[in-house]
Amino acid sequence: MNDLSFSASEARPASDDLSQIGREAITLGREIVEIAAALDLLAMAAADQSTHLAAADRAAHTIQSANESVLSGISAVSDAAERTQSNVTETAAQMRKTAEHAHKIAGWVTSVATRMADIGQTLAQVTSQNSSIRQIATQVNILAINAKIEAVRAGDAGRGFAVVAEAVNELSRKTATTADGISNAIEGLDRGIKTLRNEAEAITNDASQVLSGTEETDRAMARMTQSVGETRQAISDIAQRTAEVREANSRFGPAFAAMTKTMRQGADQVTQAQGRANALITVGETIVQHSVRLGGAIEDAALIRFVQHEAARVSDLFSTAVANGRIDMAALFDRQYQPVAGSDPLQVMTRFTGFTDEVLPPIQEAALEIDPKIVFCAAVDQNGYLPTHNRKFSKPQGQDPVWNVANCRNRRIFDDRVGLRAGRSTAPFVLQIYRRDMGDGNFVLMKDLSAPITVNGRHWGGLRIAYAF
């Protein structure tokens, strides 16, 4: 804990106080940068959570919509199942009535076949009796012929007998003729009855098959009725569960709205805190500038003088090149950044990039030898564009973007807070503290010293020197 109180006897030069203020401001800046980094992570986490929350909200709406569709579909299926069950029940009843009629028809057909058999037996008896009658008629006819012969022999005495014999003969012929007619009729009737009997037997077999099929159909209809009933019960269960899902889903909306509101408020507060932290960082850096300008001494004093000297050298180098016609002011202040095709992260070119590649390396490479703490030395324009970097950070890009971030830092625009302030500040120097992104989530806490570069009195950008604590 720092105690700034002292007695009159302990009075010391103001420069000592300014030096202390400068050191404390640097320490404060470092702590604020760490807080700002934590706020950055919190802001990113809040943004991710907001994204996930929005996705969850959309998913909930999708579920709700799908649930409503399911409910609608279930209602339609339930109605169809109810109609199906009604139809199946009605059809089953009709099938049972048909089966009853089929049973009656089959019984009648069976009885017809039985009666046909009885009639056949009766006809057989009639045929037998008719055969006997024909035999008797034949015998009577023979007797009548004999009687006629005897009556002729008897002469007049046998005339009466001859008349009787003739009548008997005529009767026997008629009887034989009738017997033959009866026999023919019986044969025709017997054939017809046999045909009817065969057909009746065939119909009986068909009726048996129909009855068997009807019984199986009845069993199938029973199973179908049971299946439809079970389906309706399942549909009812699904409808109940879907209704429960709808009720639960209906509670998601207010919950997501409340969470979204809270998340948005938290994100707004984090954003405000970031702004305040960045403002505090700038205030601390300004305090350092004022304390040094007023005579305070800090451990960075030598590097402050160095960066100011080197920035002046670059200013003179650029101004001389313009005077000699090596490059004109329009090209030197070109801000039309042309993307390098296929670069990742993006690299850009301007009309002065080739010029800085020629003139800046001697100054920037030599700066790395001044102090082992120096990590890089590079000039940036007012937009944070760094055309020419130290050789160790100017490797050709490869296929790995993470490797490119750490090793291919030339021709890139660093328009973060530190890069823009270094390029746009016209103060004698700016000392900033920041976390340098080395790629793949790796950051290094560093100091950044910069001084302005001017060309014929026009502010071009700044020369940056970054070094570790």
C-alpha positions as CSV (number, residue, x, y, z in Angstrom):
1,M,0.0,0.0,0.0
2,N,1.4,3.4,-1.0
3,D,1.3,6.2,1.6
4,L,1.8,9.7,0.0
5,S,1.7,11.6,3.3
6,F,4.9,13.1,4.7
7,S,6.0,15.9,7.2
8,A,7.6,19.2,6.3
9,S,11.0,17.9,7.5
10,E,10.7,15.1,5.0
11,A,10.1,17.4,2.1
12,R,11.8,16.3,-1.1
13,P,12.2,17.7,-4.7
14,A,9.2,17.8,-6.9
15,S,10.9,15.7,-9.5
16,D,11.0,12.8,-7.0
17,D,7.3,13.1,-6.6
18,L,6.8,13.3,-10.3
19,S,8.9,10.2,-10.8
20,Q,6.9,8.4,-8.1
21,I,3.7,9.5,-9.8
22,G,5.0,8.2,-13.1
23,R,5.9,4.9,-11.7
24,E,2.6,4.5,-9.9
25,A,0.8,5.5,-13.0
26,I,2.6,2.7,-14.9
27,T,1.7,0.2,-12.2
28,L,-1.8,1.4,-12.3
29,G,-1.9,1.2,-16.0
30,R,-0.7,-2.4,-15.8
31,E,-3.4,-3.4,-13.4
32,I,-6.1,-1.6,-15.4
33,V,-4.9,-3.5,-18.5
34,E,-5.3,-6.7,-16.7
35,I,-8.8,-5.7,-15.6
36,A,-9.6,-4.6,-19.2
37,A,-8.4,-8.0,-20.4
38,A,-10.7,-9.7,-17.9
39,L,-13.6,-7.5,-19.1
40,D,-12.8,-8.4,-22.7
41,L,-13.0,-12.1,-21.8
42,L,-16.3,-11.4,-19.9
43,A,-17.6,-9.5,-22.9
44,M,-16.8,-12.4,-25.2
45,A,-18.3,-14.9,-22.8
46,A,-21.4,-12.7,-22.6
47,A,-21.6,-12.5,-26.4
48,D,-21.2,-16.3,-26.7
49,Q,-23.9,-16.8,-24.0
50,S,-26.2,-14.4,-25.8
51,T,-25.6,-16.3,-29.0
52,H,-26.3,-19.6,-27.3
53,L,-29.3,-18.1,-25.6
54,A,-30.7,-16.8,-28.9
55,A,-30.1,-20.2,-30.4
56,A,-31.9,-21.9,-27.5
57,D,-34.7,-19.4,-27.8
58,R,-35.0,-20.2,-31.5
59,A,-34.9,-23.9,-30.8
60,A,-37.7,-23.4,-28.2
61,H,-39.8,-21.6,-30.8
62,T,-39.0,-24.4,-33.3
63,I,-40.1,-27.0,-30.7
64,Q,-43.2,-25.0,-30.0
65,S,-44.1,-24.8,-33.6
66,A,-43.3,-28.5,-34.2
67,N,-45.3,-29.4,-31.1
68,E,-48.3,-27.5,-32.4
69,S,-48.0,-29.3,-35.7
70,V,-47.8,-32.6,-33.8
71,L,-50.9,-31.7,-31.8
72,S,-52.7,-30.8,-35.0
73,G,-51.6,-34.1,-36.7
74,I,-52.5,-36.1,-33.6
75,S,-56.0,-34.6,-33.6
76,A,-56.4,-35.5,-37.3
77,V,-55.0,-39.0,-36.7
78,S,-57.3,-39.5,-33.7
79,D,-60.3,-38.5,-35.7
80,A,-59.3,-40.9,-38.5
81,A,-58.7,-43.7,-36.0
82,E,-62.1,-43.1,-34.4
83,R,-63.7,-43.2,-37.8
84,T,-61.7,-46.3,-38.7
85,Q,-62.8,-48.0,-35.5
86,S,-66.4,-47.2,-36.2
87,N,-66.1,-48.5,-39.7
88,V,-64.3,-51.6,-38.6
89,T,-67.0,-52.2,-35.9
90,E,-69.8,-51.8,-38.4
91,T,-68.0,-54.0,-40.9
92,A,-67.5,-56.7,-38.3
93,A,-71.2,-56.6,-37.5
94,Q,-72.1,-56.9,-41.1
95,M,-69.6,-59.8,-41.5
96,R,-71.2,-61.6,-38.5
97,K,-74.7,-61.2,-40.1
98,T,-73.3,-62.5,-43.4
99,A,-71.8,-65.4,-41.6
100,E,-75.2,-66.2,-40.0
101,H,-76.8,-66.1,-43.4
102,A,-74.0,-68.3,-44.8
103,H,-74.6,-70.8,-42.0
104,K,-78.3,-71.0,-42.8
105,I,-77.6,-71.3,-46.6
106,A,-75.0,-74.0,-45.9
107,G,-77.5,-75.9,-43.7
108,W,-80.2,-75.7,-46.3
109,V,-77.8,-76.8,-49.1
110,T,-76.7,-79.7,-46.9
111,S,-80.4,-80.7,-46.3
112,V,-81.1,-80.5,-50.0
113,A,-78.2,-82.9,-50.7
114,T,-79.6,-85.2,-48.0
115,R,-83.1,-85.0,-49.5
116,M,-81.7,-85.6,-53.0
117,A,-80.1,-88.8,-51.7
118,D,-83.4,-89.9,-50.2
119,I,-85.2,-89.2,-53.5
120,G,-82.6,-91.2,-55.3
121,Q,-83.2,-94.1,-53.1
122,T,-87.0,-93.8,-53.7
123,L,-86.4,-93.6,-57.4
124,A,-84.3,-96.7,-57.2
125,Q,-87.2,-98.5,-55.5
126,V,-89.7,-97.2,-58.1
127,T,-87.4,-98.4,-60.9
128,S,-87.2,-101.8,-59.3
129,Q,-91.0,-102.0,-59.0
130,N,-91.5,-100.7,-62.5
131,S,-89.2,-103.4,-63.8
132,S,-91.4,-106.0,-62.0
133,I,-94.5,-104.5,-63.6
134,R,-92.9,-104.8,-67.0
135,Q,-92.0,-108.4,-66.4
136,I,-95.6,-109.1,-65.3
137,A,-96.9,-107.3,-68.4
138,T,-94.7,-109.4,-70.6
139,Q,-95.9,-112.6,-69.0
140,V,-99.6,-111.5,-69.3
141,N,-98.9,-110.7,-72.9
142,I,-97.6,-114.2,-73.5
143,L,-100.6,-115.7,-71.7
144,A,-103.0,-113.5,-73.8
145,I,-101.3,-114.7,-77.0
146,N,-101.7,-118.4,-75.9
147,A,-105.3,-117.7,-75.0
148,K,-106.0,-116.3,-78.4
149,I,-104.5,-119.3,-80.0
150,E,-106.6,-121.7,-77.9
151,A,-109.8,-119.6,-78.7
152,V,-109.1,-120.0,-82.4
153,R,-108.8,-123.7,-82.0
154,A,-112.1,-123.8,-80.0
155,G,-114.0,-122.2,-82.9
156,D,-117.3,-120.6,-82.1
157,A,-117.1,-121.8,-78.6
158,G,-114.0,-119.9,-78.0
159,R,-115.1,-116.5,-79.4
160,G,-115.9,-115.0,-76.1
161,F,-112.7,-116.2,-74.7
162,A,-110.8,-114.7,-77.7
163,V,-112.4,-111.3,-77.0
164,V,-111.1,-111.5,-73.4
165,A,-107.7,-112.7,-74.5
166,E,-107.5,-109.7,-77.0
167,A,-108.4,-107.3,-74.2
168,V,-105.8,-108.8,-71.9
169,N,-103.2,-108.6,-74.6
170,E,-104.0,-104.9,-75.3
171,L,-103.7,-104.2,-71.5
172,S,-100.4,-106.0,-71.3
173,R,-99.1,-103.9,-74.3
174,K,-100.3,-100.7,-72.8
175,T,-98.8,-101.7,-69.4
176,A,-95.5,-102.5,-71.0
177,T,-95.5,-99.2,-72.9
178,T,-96.4,-97.3,-69.8
179,A,-93.7,-99.2,-67.8
180,D,-91.1,-98.2,-70.5
181,G,-92.2,-94.5,-70.3
182,I,-92.0,-94.6,-66.5
183,S,-88.6,-96.2,-66.8
184,N,-87.4,-93.5,-69.2
185,A,-88.8,-90.8,-67.0
186,I,-87.2,-92.3,-63.9
187,E,-83.8,-92.5,-65.7
188,G,-84.1,-88.8,-66.7
189,L,-85.2,-87.9,-63.2
190,D,-82.4,-90.0,-61.7
191,R,-79.8,-88.2,-63.9
192,G,-81.2,-84.8,-63.0
193,I,-81.2,-85.7,-59.3
194,K,-77.6,-87.0,-59.5
195,T,-76.6,-83.7,-61.1
196,L,-78.4,-81.7,-58.5
197,R,-76.8,-83.8,-55.8
198,N,-73.3,-83.3,-57.2
199,E,-73.9,-79.6,-57.5
200,A,-75.4,-79.5,-53.9
201,E,-72.3,-81.3,-52.6
202,A,-70.1,-78.8,-54.5
203,I,-72.1,-75.9,-53.1
204,T,-71.8,-77.5,-49.6
205,N,-68.0,-77.6,-49.9
206,D,-67.9,-74.0,-51.1
207,A,-70.2,-73.0,-48.3
208,S,-67.8,-74.7,-45.8
209,Q,-64.9,-72.8,-47.2
210,V,-67.0,-69.6,-47.1
211,L,-67.9,-70.3,-43.5
212,S,-64.2,-71.0,-42.7
213,G,-63.1,-67.8,-44.4
214,T,-65.9,-65.9,-42.7
215,E,-64.7,-67.1,-39.3
216,E,-61.1,-66.1,-40.1
217,T,-62.3,-62.8,-41.4
218,D,-64.3,-62.3,-38.2
219,R,-61.1,-63.1,-36.1
220,A,-59.1,-60.7,-38.3
221,M,-61.7,-58.0,-37.8
222,A,-61.6,-58.6,-34.1
223,R,-57.8,-58.2,-34.1
224,M,-58.1,-55.1,-36.3
225,T,-60.7,-53.6,-33.8
226,Q,-58.3,-54.3,-31.0
227,S,-55.4,-52.8,-32.9
228,V,-57.3,-49.6,-33.7
229,G,-58.4,-49.3,-30.1
230,E,-54.7,-49.7,-28.9
231,T,-53.7,-47.1,-31.6
232,R,-56.3,-44.7,-30.3
233,Q,-55.0,-45.2,-26.8
234,A,-51.4,-44.6,-27.9
235,I,-52.5,-41.4,-29.8
236,S,-54.3,-40.3,-26.6
237,D,-51.1,-40.8,-24.6
238,I,-49.0,-38.9,-27.2
239,A,-51.5,-36.1,-27.2
240,Q,-51.3,-35.9,-23.4
241,R,-47.4,-35.8,-23.5
242,T,-47.5,-33.3,-26.3
243,A,-49.8,-31.1,-24.3
244,E,-47.4,-31.3,-21.4
245,V,-44.5,-30.3,-23.7
246,R,-46.5,-27.4,-25.0
247,E,-47.2,-26.3,-21.4
248,A,-43.6,-26.6,-20.5
249,N,-42.6,-24.8,-23.7
250,S,-44.9,-22.0,-23.0
251,R,-42.9,-21.2,-19.9
252,F,-39.7,-21.0,-21.9
253,G,-40.7,-17.8,-23.6
254,P,-40.8,-15.6,-20.4
255,A,-37.8,-17.4,-19.0
256,F,-35.8,-16.7,-22.2
257,A,-37.0,-13.2,-22.3
258,A,-35.9,-12.6,-18.7
259,M,-32.6,-14.3,-19.3
260,T,-32.0,-12.3,-22.5
261,K,-32.8,-9.1,-20.7
262,T,-30.5,-9.9,-17.9
263,M,-27.8,-11.0,-20.3
264,R,-28.2,-7.8,-22.3
265,Q,-28.0,-5.6,-19.2
266,G,-24.9,-7.5,-18.1
267,A,-23.3,-7.1,-21.5
268,D,-24.2,-3.4,-21.5
269,Q,-22.6,-3.0,-18.1
270,V,-19.5,-4.9,-19.3
271,T,-19.3,-2.6,-22.3
272,Q,-19.6,0.4,-20.1
273,A,-16.9,-1.0,-17.8
274,Q,-14.7,-1.6,-20.8
275,G,-15.1,2.0,-21.9
276,R,-14.3,3.2,-18.4
277,A,-11.3,0.9,-18.1
278,N,-9.9,2.1,-21.5
279,A,-10.5,5.7,-20.4
280,L,-8.6,5.0,-17.1
281,I,-5.8,3.4,-19.2
282,T,-5.6,6.6,-21.3
283,V,-5.7,8.8,-18.1
284,G,-2.8,6.7,-16.6
285,E,-0.8,7.0,-19.8
286,T,-1.4,10.8,-19.9
287,I,-0.2,11.1,-16.3
288,V,3.0,9.3,-17.2
289,Q,3.4,11.7,-20.1
290,H,2.9,14.8,-17.9
291,S,5.1,13.5,-15.1
292,V,8.0,12.9,-17.5
293,R,7.5,16.2,-19.3
294,L,7.6,18.0,-15.9
295,G,10.9,16.3,-15.0
296,G,9.9,13.0,-13.5
297,A,12.3,10.1,-14.0
298,I,11.0,6.6,-14.7
299,E,12.8,3.4,-15.8
300,D,11.5,3.9,-19.3
301,A,13.2,7.4,-19.7
302,A,16.1,6.1,-21.9
303,L,13.8,4.2,-24.2
304,I,11.5,7.3,-24.4
305,R,14.4,9.4,-25.6
306,F,15.4,6.6,-28.0
307,V,12.0,6.2,-29.7
308,Q,11.7,10.0,-30.0
309,H,15.2,10.1,-31.7
310,E,14.4,7.3,-34.0
311,A,11.0,8.7,-35.0
312,A,12.7,12.0,-35.9
313,R,15.2,10.0,-38.0
314,V,12.3,8.3,-39.9
315,S,10.6,11.7,-40.3
316,D,13.8,13.1,-41.8
317,L,14.2,10.0,-44.0
318,F,10.7,10.3,-45.4
319,S,11.0,14.1,-46.0
320,T,14.4,13.7,-47.8
321,A,12.9,10.9,-50.0
322,V,10.0,13.2,-51.0
323,A,12.5,16.1,-51.6
324,N,14.7,13.9,-53.8
325,G,11.7,12.6,-55.8
326,R,12.1,9.0,-54.6
327,I,8.4,9.0,-53.5
328,D,5.8,11.7,-53.7
329,M,3.5,12.9,-50.9
330,A,0.4,11.3,-52.5
331,A,2.0,7.9,-52.6
332,L,3.5,8.3,-49.1
333,F,0.0,9.2,-47.7
334,D,-1.9,6.6,-49.7
335,R,-4.7,5.0,-47.7
336,Q,-6.2,2.8,-50.3
337,Y,-5.3,-0.6,-48.8
338,Q,-5.2,-3.4,-51.4
339,P,-5.8,-6.9,-50.0
340,V,-3.2,-9.6,-50.6
341,A,-5.1,-12.5,-52.2
342,G,-5.3,-15.6,-50.1
343,S,-3.7,-14.0,-47.0
344,D,-5.0,-15.2,-43.5
345,P,-4.9,-13.1,-41.5
346,L,-5.5,-10.4,-44.1
347,Q,-2.5,-8.5,-45.4
348,V,-2.7,-5.3,-47.5
349,M,-0.5,-3.2,-49.7
350,T,-0.3,0.5,-50.5
351,R,1.8,2.6,-52.9
352,F,4.3,3.3,-50.1
353,T,4.8,-0.4,-48.9
354,G,7.7,-1.1,-51.3
355,F,9.3,2.2,-50.3
356,T,9.2,1.4,-46.5
357,D,10.5,-2.1,-47.2
358,E,13.6,-0.4,-48.6
359,V,14.2,2.3,-46.1
360,L,12.9,1.2,-42.7
361,P,14.7,-2.1,-42.0
362,P,18.1,-0.5,-41.1
363,I,16.5,1.7,-38.4
364,Q,14.0,-0.9,-37.1
365,E,16.5,-3.9,-37.0
366,A,19.1,-1.7,-35.2
367,A,16.6,-0.9,-32.5
368,L,16.4,-4.5,-31.5
369,E,20.1,-4.4,-30.5
370,I,19.6,-1.4,-28.1
371,D,17.9,-3.4,-25.3
372,P,17.2,-7.1,-25.0
373,K,13.8,-6.3,-23.7
374,I,12.7,-4.8,-27.0
375,V,10.5,-7.3,-28.9
376,F,9.9,-5.2,-32.0
377,C,10.3,-1.8,-33.6
378,A,8.0,-0.8,-36.4
379,A,6.4,2.3,-38.0
380,V,2.6,2.5,-38.5
381,D,0.5,5.1,-40.3
382,Q,-2.4,6.9,-38.8
383,N,-4.8,3.9,-39.3
384,G,-2.5,1.5,-37.6
385,Y,-1.2,0.0,-40.9
386,L,2.2,-1.6,-40.3
387,P,3.8,-2.0,-43.8
388,T,7.3,-3.1,-42.9
389,H,8.0,-5.2,-39.8
390,N,11.2,-6.6,-38.3
391,R,12.5,-9.5,-40.3
392,K,11.7,-12.1,-37.6
393,F,8.0,-11.1,-37.9
394,S,7.9,-10.8,-41.7
395,K,7.9,-14.5,-42.7
396,P,5.9,-15.5,-45.8
397,Q,2.5,-16.8,-44.8
398,G,1.8,-20.5,-44.7
399,Q,-1.3,-22.6,-44.5
400,D,-1.7,-22.3,-40.7
401,P,-3.5,-19.0,-39.7
402,V,-2.4,-19.4,-36.1
403,W,1.3,-19.6,-37.1
404,N,0.7,-16.7,-39.5
405,V,-0.6,-14.5,-36.6
406,A,2.7,-14.9,-34.7
407,N,5.2,-14.9,-37.6
408,C,3.7,-12.8,-40.4
409,R,2.8,-9.5,-38.8
410,N,3.9,-7.2,-41.6
411,R,1.5,-5.6,-44.1
412,R,-1.3,-5.8,-41.5
413,I,-3.6,-3.2,-40.0
414,F,-3.5,-3.1,-36.2
415,D,-6.5,-0.8,-35.5
416,D,-6.9,-1.8,-31.9
417,R,-6.7,0.8,-29.1
418,V,-2.9,0.7,-28.9
419,G,-2.2,0.6,-32.6
420,L,-4.5,3.5,-33.4
421,R,-3.2,5.7,-30.6
422,A,0.4,5.1,-31.6
423,G,-0.4,6.0,-35.2
424,R,-2.6,9.1,-34.4
425,S,-1.1,10.7,-31.3
426,T,0.9,13.9,-31.9
427,A,2.2,14.0,-28.3
428,P,6.0,13.9,-27.9
429,F,5.6,10.2,-26.9
430,V,3.0,7.8,-25.7
431,L,3.7,5.0,-23.3
432,Q,1.0,2.3,-23.4
433,I,0.5,-1.0,-21.7
434,Y,-1.3,-3.8,-23.5
435,R,-1.7,-7.5,-24.1
436,R,-0.1,-8.6,-27.3
437,D,-2.0,-11.2,-29.2
438,M,0.5,-14.0,-30.2
439,G,-2.2,-16.2,-31.7
440,D,-4.0,-19.4,-30.6
441,G,-5.3,-17.6,-27.4
442,N,-1.8,-16.6,-26.2
443,F,-1.3,-13.1,-24.9
444,V,1.9,-11.3,-23.6
445,L,1.7,-8.2,-21.3
446,M,3.9,-5.5,-22.9
447,K,4.7,-1.8,-22.9
448,D,4.4,0.1,-26.2
449,L,6.4,3.3,-26.7
450,S,5.7,5.5,-29.7
451,A,6.6,8.9,-31.0
452,P,5.1,10.8,-34.0
453,I,6.4,10.7,-37.5
454,T,5.9,13.8,-39.6
455,V,6.7,14.5,-43.2
456,N,7.2,18.2,-44.1
457,G,5.1,19.2,-41.1
458,R,2.3,16.7,-42.0
459,H,1.6,13.9,-39.5
460,W,2.1,10.5,-41.1
461,G,1.9,8.1,-38.2
462,G,4.2,6.9,-35.4
463,L,7.2,4.7,-34.6
464,R,6.4,1.9,-32.1
465,I,8.8,0.1,-29.8
466,A,7.3,-2.7,-27.8
467,Y,9.1,-4.4,-24.9
468,A,8.4,-6.7,-22.1
469,F,8.1,-5.7,-18.4
